[in-house]
Amino acid sequence: MDSMDSTTLRQRERADLEPLLHEEGNNAGDDDESHHHHEDTKATRCSNFSPGSISNLCSATLGAGALSLPYAISMTGIIFGVMFLLLSAYLTIISINIIIEACVVTQQFKFEDVSKRLVGPHMSIALEASLLVFCFGTAVAYIVAVGDILDQGLHSITFLWEPGSKFVSIYSRERVMILFWTVMLLPLSLQTKLKRLEKFSSLGVLSIIFLVIAAVIHSIIHGDVIGSGANSQEEAATSAEVNSLLWPKSFVSMLQAFPIIIFAFSCQVNVCQIYEELKPASSSITDTSDDVPNVMTLLKLKQQMMTTITRNGILLCTILYLLIGVFGFLDFTKTTTDDILINYCIQVTNDALMTAATFSVFLAVVVAFPFNILPARVTLKLIFDRLKTKRRRGLCSKATTCFCLDRQPRIDEDTNSQRTSVSLEIDAGTPIQSDARVSSIEPLLDDQFSGQSSASLVEHVLITLLLSGGALIVAILVPGISIVFGLMGGTAASIISFILPGMFAQKMKERNGSTSRVGKKIVWGGLVMGILTTGTTLYGIFNTDSADGNTCTLN
């Protein structure tokens, strides 16, 4: 049973179209006026898109992945780093356009439903697993970022580190992470209603923009290449030093950097919802025969709007990523760490601008954390329910009578269709979900947990502890935040961002009796790069070069 049959779709689209058609009829004049009006339609259509849609796309793209971009540039060199950023942006635009075309063809408006319709239930399971891994990995990255920021913040408090202070003997970064998780992150993760956090939905984008501006200013004033750091050098840079800035360290280092960049651009899982929420201008819609709204006309108009939104939104994200990546690397060159916030050493410098930028990122990450646990919990709950259903059916097949078992609720396509889209950055994402995505999650949570039995409440707590507590344990054990981004970029992000969209393109072409070369290239490219980059990231875990780190002189 489909999540939305054609009758329901037409009723909903007719409801969207009728006010627009009515307005169009009232404004219609004679033939000459209509002719001039339609000549202006193209210009009106290009300008008629909600800035909120671009903001939502940026919100789904910008996130904590930006913190490791200077480190990625340090491994690739500026030339290849810029090339990789531009290539990733271009491929992201292509994959988004394919996904939106798939929404039009299937008339489905959730990434999971589109996948199920085009490539079948087996790949939907792979998508389910990818979303779960991606959300969990992003939660791990957030805890690592929180640990780094808290470590710097506490070291900036001078009296805590005075000789003889008991705090010095009991302090450790891991203990601080556990304490903060217990007091703040776990209670936020347990929430089933997140309305109170909706007001912070734009905080993620604003915090990254603020960080980019602060990073550029800091690089110009204090940087090793541009600022006072360069002026303090006694000798001019040699050609070898210049080459080290421009070119990669090695082929392996390039492969380790590429998934970090892929992760930073991950937003594909949210674009179906952004597309569905678009409202075209009334002047762009014309009535059809028999006064029946043309559903495909509306979908195509929204597709054109989404193409413009995608181009502008990804362009803005690319500019911000280029700025923080290049200027962050030029600021610290050889000592660039995998979390650029560590390089600023606010506990030593007391730089007001960078302290404010760090605090804004910290606040955004904390607020964003439950928005990654929440969809992971929903997905895991659905997986558990599906396994329970299969087990009941297995018992039923062995029993002589099983009337009660047959009447148990089924986790079928209708249930799966309620699954919410996931935020990917911090990757997936920005760290913060948009208002629309928050509102789509909340009814599902209300249906599952609110006002239900204590057993459901226990299950809710246990699943949350499994996800949030597991993320804490991994965050403590992982060597650095770039490892998390690299693994997520090489595995889940490759599947969601490239392999599945490529398969969508192939399936849509097969329906027309042809093949998609672009789809095949994207699928095989995503598969090969995913395997290679994941392998090199795992290799880097066991062969970490300690010289790459930057150590501040602590108080």
VENWOJO-V266268 format. One record per pair of residues at least 6 apart in sequence whose ideal C-beta (glycine too) atoms are under 6 Angstrom apart, sorted by the first residue. I is the first residue (numbers start at 1). J is the second residue. Records with the same first field share a line. If there is no record, write none. Layout:
# VENWOJO-V266268
I=J + J
This chain:
# VENWOJO-V266268
1=413 + 414
3=113 + 417
9=107
10=295
13=295 + 298
14=293
17=293 + 298
20=282 + 285
21=287
23=282
24=282
41=283 + 284
44=281 + 283
45=284
48=281
49=305 + 308 + 309
53=274 + 309
54=309 + 312 + 313
56=274 + 434
57=274 + 313
58=205 + 313 + 316 + 317
59=205 + 430 + 434
60=267 + 270 + 429
61=267 + 317
62=205 + 208 + 317 + 430
63=425 + 426 + 427 + 429 + 430 + 431
64=141 + 145 + 426
65=263 + 264 + 425 + 427 + 485
66=208 + 324
67=339 + 340
68=260 + 338 + 482 + 485
69=321 + 324 + 325
70=325 + 328 + 329 + 336 + 340
71=336 + 338 + 482
72=257 + 260 + 261
73=81 + 325 + 329
74=329 + 336
75=249 + 253 + 256 + 257
76=248 + 254 + 257
77=246 + 247 + 248
78=245 + 246
79=246
80=248
84=258 + 261
85=321 + 322
88=261 + 262 + 265
89=314 + 318
92=265 + 314
93=310 + 314
95=268 + 497 + 501
96=271 + 310
98=501 + 504 + 505
99=268 + 271 + 501
100=275 + 303 + 306
102=114 + 504
103=109 + 114 + 272 + 275
104=299 + 303
105=508
106=114 + 117
108=114 + 117
109=272 + 276
110=272
111=269 + 272 + 421
112=419
113=417
115=123 + 124 + 127 + 500
116=124
118=504 + 507
119=503
128=379
130=492 + 495 + 496
131=379 + 422
132=376 + 379
133=492
134=424 + 428 + 488 + 492
135=372 + 375 + 376 + 422
136=376
137=484 + 488
138=372 + 426 + 427 + 428
139=372 + 373 + 471
140=471 + 474 + 475 + 484
141=481 + 484
142=365 + 369
143=471 + 472 + 475
144=475 + 481
145=365
146=365
147=173 + 177
148=339 + 342
149=358 + 362
150=176
151=173
152=346 + 347
155=347 + 554
156=347
158=555
160=167
161=555
174=476
181=472
185=369
186=468
188=370
189=370 + 373 + 464 + 468
190=464
191=370
192=445 + 449 + 450
194=438
197=367
198=435 + 438
200=367
201=432 + 434 + 435
203=364 + 432
204=364 + 368 + 430 + 431 + 432
205=430
207=360 + 361 + 364
210=357 + 360
211=357 + 361
212=320 + 323 + 324
214=353 + 354 + 357
215=324 + 327 + 328
216=323 + 327
219=226 + 327 + 330 + 331
220=226 + 227
221=227
222=228
223=229 + 330 + 331
224=333
225=330
226=330
248=254
252=536
255=532 + 533 + 536
256=536 + 537 + 540
258=533
259=486 + 489 + 490 + 533
260=482 + 485 + 486 + 489
262=489 + 493
263=427 + 485 + 488 + 489 + 493
266=424 + 427 + 428 + 493 + 497
268=496 + 497
269=421 + 422 + 496
270=421
273=421
275=306
277=436
278=302 + 305
280=301 + 302
284=301
288=294
328=340
329=336
332=343
335=550
337=343 + 549 + 550
338=480 + 481 + 482
339=481
341=358
343=550
344=354
345=552
346=354 + 355 + 358
348=552 + 553
364=431
365=431
368=426 + 431 + 432
371=423 + 433
373=467 + 468
374=441
375=420 + 422
376=467
377=463 + 464 + 467
380=463
385=411
386=411
389=410 + 411
392=405 + 408
396=402 + 405
418=444
420=440 + 441
423=429 + 433
449=456 + 460
478=484
479=544
483=541
486=537
487=537
490=530 + 533 + 534 + 537
491=534
494=526 + 530
498=522 + 526
499=523 + 526
502=519 + 522 + 523
503=523
505=516 + 518 + 519
506=516 + 519
509=515 + 516
